[in-house]
Amino acid sequence: MRIDVVTIFPGYFEPLRHALVAKAVEKNLLEVYIHNLRQWATGNHKSVDDSPCGGGPGMVMTPTVWGPALDDVAAGTGPVSTACRLTSAAPHANKPRHDDLSGTGFSGYTDTAWIDPARGEAPCDGDKPVLVVPTPAGSPFTQEQARQLAAEKHLVFACGRYEGIDQRVIDEAAARYRVREVSIGDYVLIGGEVAVLVIAEAVVRLIPGVLGNATSHEQDSFSDGLVEGPCYTKPARWRGRDVPEVLLSGNHALIDTWRREQSLRRTLSVRPDIIDRLADDNALSTDDLEYLAQLADDAEHHS
Ligand code: SAM
């Protein structure tokens, strides 16, 4: 996969030079290029913003800078043609980690549910890069979207600042990109850089070969719709608190049942909306429904 990021703060992306993302770079599973938007700014002050049409507070990022930048990123021309690849800050010297040793194959994802016919997109638009525009006004970013992006060859991220990017940039980019306006949550950040780090990390860990043990993400929160239950390691007793006995039993059927129940219990507690949605979609098993009914009974007894 290739990732291009356009930003006025390239220094924000230092974290991509560390840990698992850097390892993906070292393994040539990922190429990352960070572009300073001001390379496309003209004028003495290299300004990238202007006052909002219609009045109001703040500044808006101008299409006259963003347009040429996104043209060059899509075509690999101008400053993009000579940009340097991001390198790992501390090469891992090919040392396998414990989870590299138990890896299993992973064939990627093919779901096309995220294609937007309103933008005139068809599944065969697959050779256009995806332009991800973080914005609080976008559709909520989910694990499912991370899975879909992980199957892409080329992602481009446009980091907004101030009041955001002139909407015509995003509308016009649809000629060269499949555009995704995404929000990482119902709050407002200062700029898009942190949102891009969040999205990039969620996506990169799902690229086949990045996680040594491909099964580990299959058990993560949201992979089956639910959040994951609690996890434990040694010692078996710590400050008077024991690891749940079942996890030390060696009985994997019992452990699987316990984990599923803990997952249901925690999801019901922190995200009851997910339980409702899975129930509406008939995505809960009879055992799941019986356990949830038992939890409801227990709660009634204790109230
Ligand atoms: N005026 C915008 C609004 O009210 O929707 C907020 C702009 S915000 C101060 C500046 C930039 O931060 C946005 O263009 C976007 O790139 C980023 N940003 C802020 N909150 C975000 C969120 N929840 N998800 C994704 N990006 C966000």
Boltz pocket constraint, residues with backbone or C-beta under 6 A from the ligand:
constraints:
  - pocket:
      binder: B
      contacts: [[A, 133], [A, 134], [A, 135], [A, 136], [A, 137], [A, 158], [A, 159], [A, 160], [A, 161], [A, 162], [A, 163], [A, 164], [A, 165], [A, 182], [A, 183], [A, 184], [A, 185], [A, 186], [A, 187], [A, 188], [A, 189], [A, 190], [A, 191], [A, 192], [A, 193], [A, 195]]
      max_distance: 6.0
